[in-house]
Amino acid sequence: MAVTQQEIENRLWDAADELRVAMSEAQYSSVVFPLMFWKYLSDTWEHNHQQFLDENEGLEGLSAEEAHEIEYRDYQSFEIPLLNPGTVQARRASWSSILATITQPKLGERVRASLQAIETANPDKFSRLFGSMTWTAEEVLPGEVLAAVMQTMNRVPKMHEGNMSHDVLGGAYEYLLKRFSDGSGTRAGQFFTPREVVELIVELLDPKGHESVYDPTCGSGGMLIASANLLKAHGGRGYTLRLHGQEAVVDTAGVARMNLFMHNLTQFKIEVGDTLKDPRFKRPDGSIEQFDVILANPPYSLKWKPWKNDPRAFGGVAPPSSADWAFVQHMIASMDAEKGRAGVVLPHGVLFRGGQEAAIRQRVVDDDLLEAVIGLPANLFYSTTIPTSILLFRAPGTKAEERREGVLFIDASKRFTKTRNRNVLAEADITDVVDAYRSKFDSDGNPMDHGGPMGFSARFVPTGEIVQGGYDLKIGRYLKQSAVEQEDLGAVIEAYNLARAERQKSERHMFKVLAEAGIEGFDE
């Protein structure tokens, strides 16, 4: 019987829910994803092994080495090795093998040994795949809880391609990512960007077949997967994309690798490290490697140690209080000279903050690298409620002729649907923003060929006007009709409260000085 998407999702969530007695929901992903992927690998290996046996009944005369060579040449794409080979304790490092020992002590140790053995046996594919595996320690996750999780997850039907498609597997993985994010609070931003935001930025950058795609803060790999999915939806071959990502958190990088495999995407490389401090994708001469498409949702206003003599720091160095523009500089340095384009989601502060950030912003505008600024609604993300914007960049000299010497501004801040936890972008919202981005513009910068009312403002602004505005990129400055709507009342109120507090502090000091001088009659 065919396996339904809902069936696999419900059973996987039941397995995750067994963890509630031992840890917070924010920690579920570090346990569930490695177990899920281990089961997927084991089910796939055993399915292929049985096919090998069924189709090669006349190979009894072959040695074990010869049979192994044939199996791994024609049937298997990875190895599930034996643990303790040549001993009475020998058993395969597979899900079913360890599940058979589930009532024995030290289950976590056996699980850890199995996962490590799979990583070691497949260094090119699975190196560091399963993360730190700290959850396998008894003091972190008691054996009886781990056993309950495995027993419940074992009710999920066999997770191999002969039984369920990669679309179902990938969908189940994304379902869990979203469920974990819904229950994880601000921590969710570490590994999950809302799907519709990912879809929008990928649609805008429009990856083509055989191109390279890079996410310098890749989290769970959602933007890389969405790039392949979009290409497939447009009639292309998503698997032809060369996918690259870097992630600072070891466990999250493992989640990304597993996510890509679950979506049947194997042409990828995920590196671990701090992208600003230690970029892992470099050319042989040590310079930053370049890609066709670069996209990211980096951590906002991250405190960092600024560069010294780094070639990425064109226009200046971002301040220690915020690495926002440093991420942009890295992405620009990573753009292919001929067709490189980049898209990044950032808070609105990058559009107008002064000091070192203003100097970088000026250089980006003067060099005609910034193509578009798109204002998004507030409360789209799991990790913050603030409104954000998408900034799109093109490699020097590669903008379309009609887009040169200017920046397109789009205000989509009012286009959203309100849900229980956050606001979301509907398909119509995404389509309208993409249409506006691809539109032609008249001499006044207004879109000419949009098919109907957009429900938001858009305008192509010449560089000269931006220079006159002091390189301030606030969207309301250039879309006058929406400036009043865009007024950030929260910021105005906050500024008023700060000024009021300072005034009251000064008054208290003044009254104290007057009282000490014996001057009375002032009413506090």
N, C-alpha and C positions, 0 to 999 in steps of 0.2 A: 504494500500500500504506500502511496506517495506520502512523503513527509511534508507537512504544511509548515509555513513560516511561523505561525503562531504556536504550533506544537513545540518546535525546538526552542523558541524563545521562552515559553512558559516553563519548560523543564530546566533550562539553564538558569532561569531566575530562581526557581525552587532550590537549585543547588547553591546558588549564591546566598539565598536567604538562610541556609544552615549556619552561615558564619555569624549571624546576629548575636549569638551567645558569647562570641569570643572577641569581636572587634567591631569598630564603627563602620558604617557603610562606605565612608571615604577610603577605607583600606581594602574593600572587597576586590578591586581590580587586580591587585598584586597577587592574589591567590587564584581567582577564577580564570583569568586569561591564560596563565601558564598551564593550569589543569585542562582547560578546554583545548588548547593547542596540542598538548601532549596526547589527549584522546584522539584528536583529529589525525595526528601523525601516526599513532598506533593503529587506528582503524584503517587508515590508508595503506600502511605497510602490510598489515595482515591480509587485506583484500587483495593486494598485488601478489603477495606471497602465495596465497591460495590459487590465484590464477596461474602463477608459475608452475605450481605442483600439478594442477589439472591439465595443463597443456604440455607437460614434459614427463609423462609417465614412463617413458623409455630411457630415462637418464640414470637408472640405478647404478650403472657401471662407472659413473663419473666420480671423481674424488670430490670431497667437500669443497676444495679450493676451486675446482672446475665448475661445480654447480653454482657456487657463490658468484663467480665471474659472469656466468650466463644470466643469473637472476638480476644482478645489479647493472648489467649492460642493457637488458631488454625489458625489465619489468619495474625496477625500483629507481626512484630519483633521489633517495636519501637512505641512510642506514639506521636501523634500530639495533644497536649492538647487544652482545651478551654481557651480563654482569658476572664477575667471578668465573670466567670461562675455565674449563678443565677441572672444576671442583664440584663437589656434591651440592654446593649452594648455587651453581650456575643457573641463571634465569635471564630471559630477555628483558631489556629495559623498557618494556611496553606497559601500557595502561592495564591490559587484561592480566598480565603476569603479576604485577604488583597488587592489583585488586584482589587477586586470589589469596594474598597474605594479609588482608586488611584487618584481621582480628589479632594479628601478632604484634608484639611491642615494637617500638621504634619505626612506625610507619613513615614518619617524616624523613627519617634518615634514608630509607629506601627510595622514597620519592625523589629526594634531592640527588642521590647517587644516580638514579635513572636519568634525570634531566641533565645532569652534568655529563653523563656518558653519551647522551645524544648530541650535546654540543661538541664534545671532543671528537666524536666519530664523524661529524659533518662540519669541519671548521669553516669552510667557504660559505655554507648556507646558514648555519645556526650558532655561530660564535656569539656568546653572551646573550643569546636569544631570550632566555628565561629570567633575566635580571638577577638581582642579588639573592633571591630565594630565602630571605631571612624568615619567612613564614613557615618554613619546614622545621624550624626549631620547636621543640615541645613546649618551651616556655612562652612562645609567641602564639602558637596554634596547637592546642592539645590534640593528641592522636585521635581521640574519639570524635572530635569535631571534624578533623580532616577526613576521617573515615566516612562520616555522615555526608560530607560534601561530595566525596567520590562516589558513594553509593547512589546518591540522588542524581548526580550528573551521568551516571552509567545508564539511567533510564532514557537518556537522549538516544535516539536511533543512531546506528552506525554512521559516523561522520566521514564517509569517503565518497568519492565522485560517483561511484556506481549506485549510491543510495540517495544522495542529495546534491544539488548543484552548488557551485561556488557562489552563485547569487544568493542562495538560501544561507549558506555558511557566512558569507560576508555580511548579509543583512542581520543575522543573529548577533554577530560580533558588534555591529554598529548599534543594535538595540541595547546590548549590555552597556556599551560606552555611554549611551544617553541615559539609561537608568541610573548608572553610577554617578553621572554628572548631576542629574536631578536631585540626588540625595547627598551630594558631597559638598554643597555650599561653595565657598570661594575656591577651594582646592581644585574644583573641576576644571578651571581654566588652565591647569598644568597640562592636561592631555586632551581636552575636547573643545573645539570651536563649533558653535551651532551649525548644523548642516546647511541651513539656508544661506548663512553668511559665506560659508565655503563655496557653495554653488554660485553665488553672485560673483565672487572674486575670480573664480575659475572661468565663468562665462565671459567676464570682461577681458581676461588675458588670452582665452581661446587657444589652448595648446593644440599643435598639429602633430600628425603622425611622425614618429621617429625623432621628435624633439627631446631635448633634455629639460627636466623640470626639477627645481631645487627649492626646498623649504629649510631655511637656516634655523628655525625653531619649530621642528616638525611635530612635537607632541605625539599623538597617537597615529600620525600619518594620514589624517583625514583629507588634507588638501592634495596630497599626492594621489590618493585613491580617487578623489573626485575628478582630478585631471584626466585619469584613464577612463573613468565612467562617462565623462562628458564627450570625450573623443569617440567612444563606442556608441553613445546615443546619437552622435552626428554622422554615424555610418563609417567611422574610422576604426582602427585597430588599437585599442587602448594599451594592449600589451607591448606595443612597439615603443612606447615612451620609456626613456631612461630616467628613472626616478632616484633622486638623491635627497637625503635629509640629515640634519644634525640635531641632536637633542642632548641637553645637559644632564638630565636625570636618567640613570642607568635603567631603572625599571620601566620608565615611560618609553625609552628607546626600544626595549623589548616588546612592549605593547604595540609599538608601530610596526616592528618587523613581523610579529604574529598577524597583525591586521592586514598587512600587504599579502602575506601568504594565503590567508583565508579568502582574499579576493582574487586568488590565482594570478597575482602579479609577482613575478620572480626577477625581473630586470631592475633591481633596486640596490641601493647601498645606503644604510643608515649608520652614521657615525655618532659616537658619544663624546661630548665635550662642550665647553663654553665657546659658542661661536665667536664672540667678540674677543675673548682672550686667546683662544686656541682654535682657529678655523681649521677643520680637518680636510677640507677639499682644496687641494693646491696643485699647481702645475709642477713639473720637475724642477723648474727654476725657483720655486718657492713663492711665486705670485699666486693670487687668488684664482681658483678655477672659475671659468665662466660658463653660463648656461643660457638656454633660450628663454626659459620662463622661470621667474623667481617669485615666490609668493609666501606670505608669512602673516601670522598673528602673534607677534612677540609679546613678552611680558611688559605691561605698561609702566612707564616711569620707573624703570629698574635702577636702583643705585648700583654704580659700577666704578671700577678703577680706570680712569681715562687712559687712552693710548698715549704713547710717547714715540714719535717718529714712525708712525704707522702710515703706509701709503694710502690706506683707505680714508684717511682723515682729510679729504679735500674740503676746503672752505672753513676748516676749523675742527675743534674737538668738542664733542658734546660734554656738558657739565657732569660732575660726579653724581648729582642728584637725579639725573634722568638719562638713560641710554637710548631713548627713543630715536634720536637722529643718528646715533651710532649704528643702530640696526639698519636704518635707511642707507647710510653710507656703505655698509657692508654689502647690502643688496645691489646697490648701484655698481659697486666694484665687481660684482658677480655677473653682471649682464653681458651677454655675448655682444661683440662690437657691431655685428651686422643685423641681428634681429632680436636682441635681448629686450625683454620687457619685464617689469616688476610691479607687483601690487602688494600693499601692506595695510593692515588695519591698525590704527593708532588713535589715541585720545585727541580731542580737539586742541589741546594745549600746544601741540607741535605746529599748529597753524599760526600762532601769534606770540608765543613766548619770546622774550628778548634775550639779550646777552649772547652767549656762544651759539645758541640755537638759531638766533636771528641771522648770524653770519653764515651759517651753513645753509639756511633757507634761501638767503640771497644768492648764494653761489648756485644752488640748484635751479633757481628761476633764471638767473643770468645765462647759465649754460643750456637753457631750454630742455631740461631733463624731465621736468614735471609735466605730465600730460593732463591729469584730471584730479579733482578733489571731490569726493562724493560723501555727503553727510548722511549718516545712518541714524535710525531712531535710538533713543535711550533704552536701557534695560533689555538689550538683545542677548547679553552674555551671562554666563553662570558666575563669572568672577567679579563683575562690576556692573553697576546700574548706569554709569555715565554714558552719554552719547559718544559715539566714535565716528571715525571717517575712514574711507578707503583712499589711499594715495596711489596713483598709477604713474609709472615712470617709463621712459623709453631711452634706449642707448643713444648717445650723442649722434645727431644728424639723421636719426631713423624715423622721426615723426612723419606722418602723412603731411603733404604740402600744406593743406588747409588747416592743420593743427599746429603749425610752427609759430614760434614767437607768441605764445599765449597758453592759457590754462583753461580747461573746461571745468566749470563749477556746477554741481548738481546737488540740490537739497531734497533728499528723500527722507528727512527726519520724521515726517508725519505719515509715512507709508508703513503701517504695521498692523498686526492683529494681536490683541491682548489675550494672553492665556493666564493660567493660574500662577505660574512661577515667573514668567517673563514675557516680553513682546517677541513676536516672530514675523518674519517676512514671508508673505504668501508668494506663490508662483507668479501671480500678476504683478506684484511689486518688483520682483526680480526682472521679469520681462520688460517692464516699462523703463527701469533704470538702464538696462542693457541697450534698449532701443534708443534712449536719449543719448547714451554714450556714443553710439554709432551714427547718430544723426548728422546731417549737414546743417550749417549755421549761416544765417544771413549776415549782412554787413554790420548789424548791431549786435551780433553774437547770439541771436535767438534761434532755436531749433526750427528747421523748415519742414522736415519730412516726417514728423511724428504723426501716426495715424489717428490720434484723438487726444482728448484731455489726459495729461499725465498725472495730475494730482500733486505735482511738485514743480519747482522752478529749476531751470537749467540755462546756462549762458556761457558762451566762449568769451573769455576776457583777454584782451591783448596784453602783452608783457608791459607795455608802457603804462597802462593803468595800474598794474600791480606795483611797478616802481614808484609811481606817484603816491601809492598807498603805503609806502615804507616797507614793502614786501610782506605786509600783513596779509595772510591768506584766509582770514575768517570768512566763512561762506556768506554770512549776512551782509558783509561789506559790498559784495559784488552782485548779490541778488536782492536788490532794494525792496522789491515787493514782499519778500519774506523776512526782511530784517526784523520787523516788529515781532513776528511769530517766533523768530529764532532767538530773541533776547533771552539770555540765560538768567531767568529770575532767581534761580538758586544761587548763582554766583553774585548777583546784585545784592540779594539779602545777606549773603555771607560777608560781602565787602562792607555793607552797612553795619552789621553786627560787630565786625572787627573795629571799624572806625568809632562806633559808639563805645565799645569797651575801652579803647585807647583814650577817648575823651573823658570817660568816667575815672579812669586811672589818674589822668592828669589833674582832674578836679580834686580828687581825694588828696593828692600830693599837695596841691595848692592850699586846700583848707587846713591841712596839717601844718604847713609852714606859717600860714596866717595865725593859726591858734597859738603856735609856739612863740610868735612875735607879740601876742597879746591883742591881736586885732580881731574883733568880733563883729557880729551883725550880718555875716553872710549866711544865706540859707542854703544848706546842702540839699 
